[in-house]
């Protein structure tokens, strides 16, 4: 604001005629400003006292309030040590008076008022603390510290908590602080002397702020938010605090740190400390257990403060009472705790910005956020008016009619309007927030009368997930809903046994049960999964956190594609600086997307062909994102990759762009060293050794079991010379091998090869070589003879494991794929998929159009059955053990109504395909069963 304080609204005063008297007492002000001062003085004895003491200053301040505010801050910053107490108190008086008048006039919005008070609080704490540190250094009481260390307070960290941290300070707030010190600034032998000095400095600077003198006080300071305040000193080492939060920190402390920020002292050290606490505050998984913790805290507050019961406005606590400020803050902070670990955009300190962020991300309905924001601002305004009356640290509406009238005057309304408006607002806040916190404990209405096996349910209490008292308590509330959903399934007893298997595999239950309680619609998905897919249910037992993705809002959206997936994973990995943390993050991220594909397939949102493509795109995105991280990590020891670097060549199903939920990844690593013989790093390696070890590091990054499991199993046996060859192949060796040494089966494998990650120019060269090499003319008779021999070896090595093994055996997937590869090789067709290969077989004269179409249809049926079967059990299924849900999914995925019909169709498909392929590849019997 550049001009005089303009009046946008005028408090209703007890006696507005005092305006002329105010103008006489405070010269140089306008009539409106005089009425503002008179109304303020008539309603607030506290502010009247400030006006009387600051008449001369106020006249000038009202003309240029922003400049006056800056001058107050500047003067406080420059105070000499011996003038701190009176100087800061004078500054606080002027700050409080100016912000109050600007607030009452409506010239400053709530956020500017609270920010001004908060910034002054931070400045006062900083000036007072550094004055004490300077004294200790001068007296030699902080070992190793000199005058230059005063600027950073010798490592003292002052964290603003609560309203101070969120820039939401009110007129008579305590300032909640946590004071620590950076012990790394001191020699270990000097630790105890340093801590003693820091404790003394903390006590002294807090006294400077909070002692009442003839000039009043600056701020009351509250240090009780520090770890275990009953037994710890007022200033403790940052490392000790970090250990406490890692081992003993509670949910309310996590919530408190949402608003924490370094406000004084060593700001850089303070930020480093908060960075170390990020995993404590922001859990990696959705944390719905925080709802119960917050609800328990609310109940304890109501019990201890007596704020429950019927809503009445006189004496109502605007902060802790029903529908008050704390309920809005708890609602906001709890939602932030639930999802902030996964979405950094939710990690904002202020209540209003927090509600806006939650609404934007879909965690809170937009209309609810708007209503709570409006109520929060009004609640804070009322709280300010209550505190303005007597500078009292209270949040309670006055009991007396006169007291309520004074507050109403400062609001510019009458007492009846104030009471009616507060009743409406407090009631609506309570209604909007109570349902979120208070979980229903009653059984759902209309539960079908199903007699479940009591023996099965009796053993649930022995499972790890239900051994904790808290987990068992939440599950008991959840159980009626679970049984209700189970009762509605086609085979309730079968579904119960499936749920039993899921519960038995859960290592812990509090978080998952809390998630279900807060999101009952997920129970349907759980029942669907455990009643249908053993593989997905087993995966869920070990990785229950993948349900987080379902809550994220886009779980059932269309598939984003490989490019978007890779960019998303790249962005997530870039936020982690530690290599192992990156690998764990990649595993967690991949599991969520893998689970998503499985659920979409299970629920019929995609078919087997689409699922296969999505699994392959996911694997490709993971390899492409992981490869540069492995390269960077490896380069730290051995230097950058010599020459052009390496590429990953996907083979088999990965190369063809279609894998199932249990597929290994067939890969070859090809590198081009150009003319470099050694790497250039701290521990240089010969080029061949460099890439061999790099490839092992890549395999480890993809397949090593870590805290989040493994990404994929990796199969390198398709590389030149198989298991006898080096794990990484040079570009020159690869081309020479393919041209001069490779067997026909290796040329067949090349028809499905695709570069999935790595150096772009080398990738282009590989693809150009592949296309050119495949286009070369070949001896059909020789190729068919070797294919026949290969087919015979496969038949001897891998007999089909029954009718449901759609992969191995004559006329099944591998047999049709072999035919397609043969067609691609003999026709020079560079396309990788089976349908294109069979079209190539027509072009090469191996098949007629009708035979090719029949094989395509046979292959599609095999793939649909195989992809569904892998999702059901992770291995070859047994029809009598997959249950009704599994049978229904298998039929739905393949387009049949009954399992018997599907079995008959599969057998007919196997026989037909085997006969066609056998007629083409001479020397092999017809393969019919």
N, C-alpha and C positions, 0 to 999 in steps of 0.2 A: 504494500500500500504506500503510495507516494504522497498523498495529501492528508488533510486532517481526518481524524476519526469520524466517519459518517455514521449517522444513526439509522439503522434499518429497522429496528424494532425497539420499543421503549418499555422497560418494565413498568407494570402498574404499581405506582408508589402509594404509600400510606398518605403522603402529603406532597403532591407534585408542586405545590406553591413554594416548596423549599428550593425550587430551581433558581429563583432570583438570589436567594441567600447563598446558594452554591456558586453562582456566577460572581458574586461579590467576594466570596472567600477565595475563589480560584480565578484569578484574573485572566483575561484573554481567551475565554472560551465562548462558544456559541450558546444560544438559548437552549437548543436541543441538548447540547452536552451538559448544560447546567441541570436540565430536567433529568438526564440520565444519572448524573452524580447524586442528585437529590433522591431519586427513586431508589438508587442503590443504597445510599446511606440510611434511608428510612426503613429499608427491609433488612439490612445486614449490619449489625453492630460492629462486626469484625472489619468489614470494608470501610465503614464510616471512620473507624480509628485510623486506618491506613490513609484515607483521604486527608484527614486532619493533619497527619504527620508529613505528608508529601505534597502539600498544596503548591508550593513554588515549582517543584519539579513537574507536577502533573500538568500544569498549564502548558508547558512547552511540549511535554510528551504527547499530549492529545493532538497536537498539530502535525507531528511526524511520528506516529507510533512505531512503524517498522525501524526507523532510524533510532528511536529511543530504546527499543528492544536491543538492537545491535550494540548500542553504547553501553547498556547495562552489562551485557555479556563481556564486552571488551574490557570494561573497568574491573569486573570480577577476575578476569584472566590475568590482569596485571597487578593484582593486590600483592603487596609485600607480606612476608610471613607474619610480622607482628600486627598486621591489620586484617588478618583473615577472618577472625570471628565477627567483628563489627562490620567489616566490608561485605562479607557474604550475606549477612543478615539484612543489610541495607538493600543489597541487590535483590534478595528474595522478596522483600517488601514491594519494591518497585515492579518486579516481574509479576508478582501475584496481582497487584492492583491494575496494572496495564492489561494483562490477559483477561482479568475479570470484566473490566469495562468493555473491552473489545468483544468479549463473549456475550455479555448481556445486551450490547448494542446490536448483535447479529452481524458484526463486521468481520469477525473471524469464524470460520467453521470449526466444528469440534476438533478435527484433526490438527488444525493449526494451533489451537489452544493447547491441546495435550502435547504436541511436539515442542512448543516453546517451553512448557514446564519441564518436559523430559530433558531437553537439551541443556537447560540450566542445571538440572540435577546432575547430569553427566559432567558438566564443566566444574561444578562445585566439588564433586567427588575427586575429579582429576587434580584440581588445584590443591585441595586439602591433603590428598595422599602424597603428592610430589613434594609438598612442603615438609611433611614428616620424613620422607625418604631423604631429602636434602639434609635435614638435621642429623639423621643417623649417620649418613656418609661423612658429614663434617666431623662428627664425634668418633669416627672409626668403628661404628657398631655394625656395619655391613661389610664383612671381609671381602677384599678384592674389588670393591666398588669405588668409583671416583666421581668427580663432578659431572663428567660426561654421561654418567648412567642415570642422572636425575630425569632426563628427558623420557626415558623408558621406565621410570620408577624402579630401576634396578631389578626388573623382572616381575614386579607386582602386577597381578592380573585382577582387574575388577570387572566382574560380569554383572550386567544389569539383568534382572529377572522380572517376571511378572509384567505389570503395566509399564514399569521403567524400561524393560527390554523391548517391549512392543511399541514404544513411543505413545503410550496411552495414559500417562501419569495424570492424576486429578489433583485438585487444589490442596487437599490435606493428606495426600498419600504418604505412607512410609515409602522409602525406596528400598526395594528388596535387592540385596547384593550378595554375591558369593565372591570372596576374596581368596586368591591363591597366589602362589609365586612359582616362578620358573626355576626349579632347583638346579637346572643345568647351567645356570649363570654362575654358580658357586662351586668352589672346590669341594669334593665330598667331605674332606676333613672339616670344612667350615659350615657344614649343613646345619648343625644345631644352633650355632651362633646366628646364622642367617635367618633361620626360622624364628628364633627369639626376637630378632630385630623386626621382622615382618609382622609378627603378632603385635608388638608394641606400636608399630606404625599404624596398623589397622585400628586398634583401639583408640589411638589418639585422633586419627582423621575422622573416625565416626563421631567422637566426642565434639570435634570442631563443628560438625554439621548438626548434631542433635541436641547439644546442651542448650538449655534455656537460659538466656541472659536478659539484661534490661532491654536489649534490642530484639528479643524473641529467639527464634531458632531458624535453621535453614531447612533441614529435612530430618525427620526421624529415620534412622537407619535400622534395617532388620536383616540380620545375618543368619537367620535360622533355616534358610533353604540349603545351606551347605551340607555335605555328607555327615550324617549322624551328629547333629549339633550338640547333643548332650555330653559327648565325650571328646569331640575334636576341637582344636584351637580355632580362633576366629579367622586365622589365615593358615592354610595348609599347603603342602607341596602339590603341584599339579599332578605328579605321577601318583601320589597317594590317592587323590580324588579319582583319577582315572581307574585305578584298581578297584576302588569301592564301587563305582558304577558298573564295571564289568562283572563283578561278582555278586553285588547286593542291591543294585539299583532297582527301584520299583516303578510301577507304571506312572504314579503321580510325579515322580522325578523326571521321567521321560517327557511327560506333558509339560512340566515346568521348563524344560530345555527347548521346547518349541520357540519360546519367546526370548531365549537367552542371547545376549550379544555382548562383546567387549565394549565397555563404555568409557573406561579410564585406565590409567596406568600403561602397561605394555600391551598395546592393542594387537600387535602381531603375535605375541605369545598367546594372548587370549584367543585369537582366531585359530591358532594351531591346536590349542586345547579343545575347542569346539569341534574341530575337524576330526580329532581322535575319538570324540564321543558320537560321531555320526552313526556308526553301526548300533550303538546303544539306543539312541533316540529313534532312529528310522530303521525298523526291521526290514529285512529283505522281502519278507512275505507279508501278505495281507494279515493284519493283526486284529481280528475281530474279538479276541479275548480282552482287548482294551475296553470294550463296551462294558463288560461286567465290572472291571476294575473301576471305571469311572462311575458306574451306577453305585457301587459300594461306597465310594468316596462321597457321593452326593447324600447317601443315606446317613453316613457318619456325621457329615456337616449338619444335616437337619436335626439329628439327635443331640449333638453337642451344643449347637447354637439355638435349639428350640425354634427352628424356622419352618416346621411342618404345620399341619393343621389348616383350618379355614382361612382363606385369604381376607385380610382386613387391611385397609390402607394406613390408618394411624399406627405408627410404630413398625411398619413393614420394612424389612431389610432389603434395600434395592440391590445389594450385591449377592447376599447368600440366600435370600428368601425365595419362596415359590415364584417361578417365572422371572427371576432376577438375572442380573448380569452374569453371575457365575454359571447359570444353566446354559446361557448362550455360549459362553466360553468353553464349557465342558463339551457341549455338542460339537462345536467347531474343532477343538483340539483333538477330540477322540476320533473324529472322522479323518483328521490329518494324520494321526498316529496309525490308523488302519491302513491307509494307502500311500502315505508319504515316503515309505521305504522304496516303493516302486516308481513313484512319480515325483521328481524333485520340484516340479512346479507347485506342489502343494506345501512346500516347506517355507511358508511365509509366517512372519511373526504376529502381525496384527490380526485382530478378530475380524474386522470388516474385510480386509484383503483375503483372509483365510476363507471366509464364506464365499467371496467372489470366485476364488480359485476352485473351490469344491464344486460350485455350481457350473463353472465352465467345463470341468472334467466329468460332470454327470454324477458326482457322489452325493449331491444335495439337489433336490428340485429347485429350479430357478425361482419359482414364486416363494418357496420356503426361505431361500437365502435372502430374497428381497425383503420379506416381512421381518425376519430376524435382524437384518441390518438396520432397518428403520427402528425397530424396538430397541436395539442395542444403543443406537445414537441417542434416542430419547431417554433411555434409562441413564446413560452417562450424563446427559444434560441435567436431569433431575438430581442425580448424585452430586454434581458440581454445585447446584443451587443449595442443596442441603448443607454442604460443607462451607459454602460462602457465608452462611448466616453467622456462624461463630468460629470459623476455622477449626472445626471439630473433626477428629478422625472418626467419622461415623458415616454409615450408609443407610441409616434408618430414617424413614419419614417421621417428622415430629409427631408426638402424641397429641399435643394440645392444638385446639383450633387456631390459636394465634400463630403457633409455629408453622402449621400447614399454610396459613394465609401468607406468611412471610415468603415461604418457598414459592407459592403461587404468584405472588407479586413479582418475584425475580424471573418467573417464567412468562410474565405478561398476561396471565389469565387469572380467573378467580378460583377459590378453593374447591368449589363444586366441579368445575371443569377439570381441575387437576385430579381430583379423586376419581371421577368417572373415567378419564383417559387412562390413568394408571391401572384401574381395575381391568379395563379392556385389554390393555397391552400385557399385563402380567399374566392374565388368564390365557391369552393366545400363545405366549412364549411357552408356558407350561404345557399346553396341549401339543404344541409342535415338537417339543423335545422329550416329553415323558415317554411317549410310545417308542422312541428310539432307544431309550435307556432301560426301561422296565420290561424285560422279556416275559411273555405270557407263560404261565406254568400249568395251565389247565389243558386237559386232553381235548383234541379237536372234536367238534360235534359230528355226529353221524358216522362214527367208526364202525365199519362192518363187523359183525360178530364172527370173527375167525379165531379158532382155537390154535394158537401157535404152540410149537413144541417147547415146553417149559425147560426141558433139559438143555436145549441149545441156549436159551436165554440165561439160564442159571450160570453158565460158565463165562458169561461176558465180564463179570466182575473180576475174573482172574487175569484178564488180558492186560498187557502193559498200558494201553491207552485209557483204561478205566481204574487203574490202581490208585491214582492220585485222588484225593478227596474232591478237589476242584473239578477234575475231569469227570468223575462219577456224578457230581451234582448237576453239571450242565447236561450230561447225557440223560439223566433221569427226566429232566425237563423236555428233552428232545425225543425221548423214546415213544411217547404216544403218537407223535407226528410220524415217526419212522414206521411204526406198526400200522398206522392208518394207511400209509402209502403202500406198504407191503401187502396189506389185505386186498388192495385193488388190483394187484397183478394177476395174470392168468393162473399162475401156480404159486400161491403164497408160501407154502412150505419150502419149495425149491428156492424162492427168492430169499427166504429167511436163512437158509443154509449158505447161500451166496454172500449175504450180508455178514453172516458169522465168519466166513473165511476172510472177508475184507477187514473186519474189526480185529481179528486175531493177528493180522499182519501189521497193524498200526503200531509204531513205536511210541506215539504220544497222541493225546486226543484233545487237549484243551483248545488249541487253536482251531482245529478242524470242526469240532463240535460247536464252538462259538460262531464260526463262519456259517454253519448250517442254521443255527438259531437265528442269526441276523438275516439270512437269505434262504427262507424255507423252500423256494423254488428249486434250489440245488439238490434237494433230497430226491426229487423225481429223477434228476440226471444220475445221481448216485445209484438209485434202485435200478434204473435202466442199465447202467454199466455193469454193476455186480451181478445182475440177473441175466446178462447176455454174454459179456466178454471176460473170460477168466484172465486173459493177458492184460487187458486194461485195468481190471480190478486189482490185480497183483501190482501193477505199476502204480496205481493210486495209493495202495497201502504203503509203498515205499516213498512215494513222492506226492503226498496229499497237497502240497503247496501248489501243484499245477491247477487246482481249482481257482487259484488267484486269477488266472487268465480269464476264467468264465465271468468273473465279476467285473473285469476291466471294461466292459461295454461294447467291444468290437469282436467278441469271441465268435459270434455267429454271422459276421460280415463275410463278404466275398473274399476269396483268396487274393492276397495282394500281389503275388508274383515274386520271382527270385530277386529281382533288382531291389525292390522295396525291402524284402527280408534282409538282404545283405547290408543295405544302408542302415537299417534299424539295428542290426547286430554290431556293425562297425561303430555306430554312435554309442551304443551301450558299452562296448569294450573300451572306447576312448576315455570313458569316465573312470576306468580302473587303471591305476598305475602299476600295480603288482601283477606279475605274470601269472602266478597261480590263481589269483583272484579273477583274472581274465578268463582262465580256463574253466573255473567253476561257474562263472557267470554264463559262459557259452553253454555249458551243460544245462544249467537251469533254464536258460532261454530256449534252447533246442527242445527240451522236454515239454515245455508248454506248447510249442507249436506242433510237436509230434502228437501230443495228446489231442490238440485241436483237430488235426486231420483225422485221427481215429474216431473222435466223437462225431464229427461231421459224416464220416462213412457209416458209423453205427446207426445214426439217426436218419440216414437216407438223404442227406443234403447233397452228397456227392456219390458217384458210383466208384467201382473199383479202378477203372481207368484213370479217373480224376485223382483218386487217392494216390495211385502209383506215381503220377506226375508230380503231385504236391510233395510227397515224401522225397522224391528225387531233387526237386528244386530246393527243398529245405536242406538236404545234405550238401548240395552244391554251394548254397549260401554259407553254410557253416565252414566248409573247407576254404572257400575264398576269403572269409573273414579271419580264420585262424592262421592261415599260411603266413601273412605278413607279420603277425605277432610272434610266431615261431622264428621267422627270419630275423626280426629285431633282437629277440632274446639270444639267439645263437650268435649273432654278430657282436654282442657285448664281449664275448670271450674270444671269438675267432675271427672277427672282422667281417665286413660286408661280403656277400656272396661273390665269388670270382666270376668274371665274365658277365653273361646276360642273366644269370640266375637260373631258377628252376620253375618248372610247370608241373601240375598234377594232371595226368591223363586218366580220366575215368573210363573204366572198362566194363564189359558185361552190362548188367541192368542199369548201373549208374550211368555208363556212357550212353545207353539207349534212352535215358531219361524216364525210367519207370522202375521203381523199387517198391517193395512192400514194407510193412511195419517192422519186420524182423530182419531185413536184409543186411548182410555185410556190405562193405564198400570195396569193390575191386579197383585197385589203383596202380599206376606206374608213375614214378617220378623221373622226369627227363630234365637234364641240365645242359647248358652250353657254356663251357669255361672260356670260350674264344682261345686266346693264346696265354692265359694266365695259369701258372703252375702252382701258385701258393695263394692263400688268402693273406690279407694284410690286417692283423689284429694283435691284441696282447698275447694270444697263443695261436700263432699262425698254423694252418694245416695245409698239407698237399691237397690239391683240388679234388681228387677222387675221394680221399678220406673225408674232406670237408662235406661233400654232398652225401656221402654214406651216413655220416653221423647226423647231418641235418635231417635226412629222411627218417632216421630212427627217432629224432626229436619230434618230427611231425606225427609219426605213428603214435608215439607216446601221448602227444597233446590230444589226439583224437580218441585213443582207446584206453588210456590209463584210468583205472578207477580212482575217483577223488571223492570229496565229501558229497558232491552232487551226482555221483555215479560216473559213467563213461558216456562219451558221445556216440561212437560207433565202433564195431569191430572192423578191422582193416585187413584185407587180403591182398598180398603183393605177389601172389604166385603166377600171375599172368605176365610178369616182366620177362624180358629176354633171358633165356636159359633157366627160367623158373626159380626154384629155391636155390639152385646152384649158382645163379648169377648174382651180381652186386645189387643191393637194394635200390640204388639209384643208377640210372643209365645216362651216359653222355649222349648228346644229340648226334654226334658222328657215329657212335657205336650203335645207336638205335637204328639209324637209317641203313647202316651197313648190314646189321643183323637181319633186318626185314628183307633187304634186297638179296642177300647171299646165303643166309643160314637158317632163317625161320622155317618152321614146319607149316604145312597147309593149315593146321588148326590155329596157328598163331596169326596167319593171314585172315582166317575167318574171324578171329577175335577183333582184328583191326577194323572190321566193318562196323563195329559198335563203339569204337573208341571216340572219346570227346574230351577236349581240354576243359577242365572245370575250374582251374585256378592257376595263377602264375603270371610270369613275364609275358607281356602282350605280343611282342614281336616274335618270340619263340613259339608262342601258341599259334600265331598265324602261320609260321613256317611248318609246324607239325601238321596242321590241318591241310595245308597246301600239299605237303608230301603224301599224306594219307589219301587225299582225293586223287592225286596223280598216280600213286602206286596201285590203288584199287582199279583204276581205269585201264591198266595194262592187260593185254589179252592173255588168256591162260588155257592150258590143256584141260578140256572138260573131263576127259576120261581119267586123267591122273587125279584131278581134284575129287571126282566122285569116288574113285577107288579109295583114296585116303579118308574121305568122309565116311565111307562105309566101314572102314576099319575103326575109325574113331567112334562111330555109332555102336559098333559091337563092343568096344572096350567100355563105353558108358553103360551099356546094358548089363555087362558082367559086374561092373563096380557098384552100380546103384539100382537095385531092384525097387520097384514101387512098393510103398508101405500101405497097400490097400487102395480101395476105390477113391479115398479122399486125398491121396497124394497126387495132386495135379501137376507136379513138377517133374518127377523122375519116371522114366519108362517110355516104351514105344507109344507114339501118338500123343504124348503129353508135352508140357511146355518146352522142356529142353530139346526134345526131338523136333518140335516145330521151329524153335529158334535156330537149331542147326540147319534145317532146311532153308530158313530165311537168310541166314548168313551165307550159305552156299549160293543162293540166288543172287545176293548182293555182290559177292566176290566174282562170280562168273559173268555178271552183267555190267560190272563196274559202277554199280549204283552207290553213291556215297551216303545216302540216307541211312539212318541207324535203326529205325523202328522195324518191328516184325512185318507189319503190313507192307512197307516199302520193299523189304527184302523178298517177300513172297511175290510182289509185283516184278521184281528183278528176276525171279525164277521163271516167270512167264516170258519175260524178254529174252532170257537165255535158252528158252526152249525146254526147260525142265518140267514145267507144269502148264496145263491149259488154264484158261481163265476160270472155269468152273471149279477146278481142283484148288486153285489159289484161293478163291472165295470161300470154299469149304474149310480150308486150313485156317483162314483168318477167323471164321466163326468158331471153329474148334478152339483156337488159341484164346479168343476173347472169353469164352466160357471157362476155360482152364484158369485164366488170369483172375476172373471174377471170383471163382471158387477159392483159388489159392490166396488171394488178397484178403478175402473175408475170413478164411480159416486161420490165417496168421494173426488176424486181429482177435479172433475168438480165443485162441489157446497158445499162440506162439510156437506151435509145433503141429504135426499132423493130427487132425482131430479124429475123435471117435464119436460117431453119430449118436450113440446111446449115452454119451457122457456130457454133451454140450448143453443139455437142458432145452426146455421149450423156448426160452428166449433166444438161445443160440441158434436153434433150428429155424426159428422165424427170421432171424437176421440173415442166415445163410440163404434161405429161400428168397428173401426180399432182394439180397445183393445180386442174385443170379437170375431173377425173374421167374421163379417157379413157385407154385402154391404149396407143394408138399416135398418133404425131403426125399421120399421114394422116387418122385418124378425126377428130381435133380440127379439122384444116383443113376437112374436109368439113362438120362441124357449124357452124363459124364462117360459112362461105359461105352455108349454108342459113339461118342465123340472120339474117345481113345482108339476104338477099333477102326473107325473111318480114317482118322489121320494117319494111323500106323500103316494102313493099307496103301494110302496114297504115297506116303514117303517111301515105303518099302518098294513100291513099283518104280520109283525114280532112282533110288540109290541101290544099284545092283550089288549082289554079294551079301545083302542083308535080307533075312526072312521078312515076312509081312508084318511081324511084330504084333499080330492080333493075339489077344488073350482068350 
